[in-house]
């Protein structure tokens, strides 16, 4: 299980980390034989899961 680490990172570092994780995940899916359509479907499913979690949590907290 991947757990996010709490650090004092700049927004740029966070964007770079997110991009690196996304590229790695994409490469893994391609190496496992996922088609482009399957990757898009999986991405939509991930977004649905995040959306469902956000609705369960209530309104976002202002920082």
C-alpha positions in Angstrom: 0.0 0.0 0.0 1.3 3.4 -0.9 1.0 6.0 1.9 1.6 9.7 1.3 4.4 11.2 3.3 3.8 14.5 5.1 6.6 16.9 4.2 7.0 20.6 3.7 7.3 20.4 -0.1 6.9 23.2 -2.5 4.0 23.0 -5.1 6.6 22.4 -7.8 8.1 19.4 -5.9 4.6 18.0 -5.4 3.8 18.4 -9.2 7.1 16.7 -10.1 6.4 13.8 -7.7 2.9 13.4 -9.0 4.1 13.4 -12.6 6.8 10.8 -11.8 4.3 8.5 -10.0 1.8 8.9 -12.9 4.5 8.1 -15.5 5.6 5.1 -13.5 2.1 3.8 -13.1 1.4 4.3 -16.8 4.6 2.4 -17.8 3.6 -0.4 -15.4 0.1 -0.7 -17.0 1.6 -0.7 -20.5 4.1 -3.4 -19.5 1.3 -5.5 -18.1 -0.5 -5.3 -21.5 -3.2 -2.7 -20.8 -4.5 -1.1 -24.0 -5.0 2.7 -24.2 -8.8 2.2 -23.9 -8.2 0.1 -20.7 -6.0 2.7 -19.2 -8.5 5.4 -19.9 -11.3 3.3 -18.3 -9.1 2.6 -15.3 -8.3 6.3 -15.0 -12.0 7.1 -15.1 -12.6 4.5 -12.3 -9.9 6.1 -10.2 -11.5 9.5 -10.6 -14.9 8.1 -9.6 -13.4 6.6 -6.5 -11.8 9.9 -5.5 -15.0 11.8 -6.3 -17.0 9.4 -4.1 -14.5 9.8 -1.2 -14.7 13.6 -1.5 -18.5 13.5 -1.3 -18.3 11.4 1.8 -15.9 13.7 3.5 -17.9 16.8 3.0 -16.8 20.3 1.9 -13.1 20.9 1.5 -11.1 22.5 4.3 -9.7 26.0 3.4 -6.0 26.2 4.1 
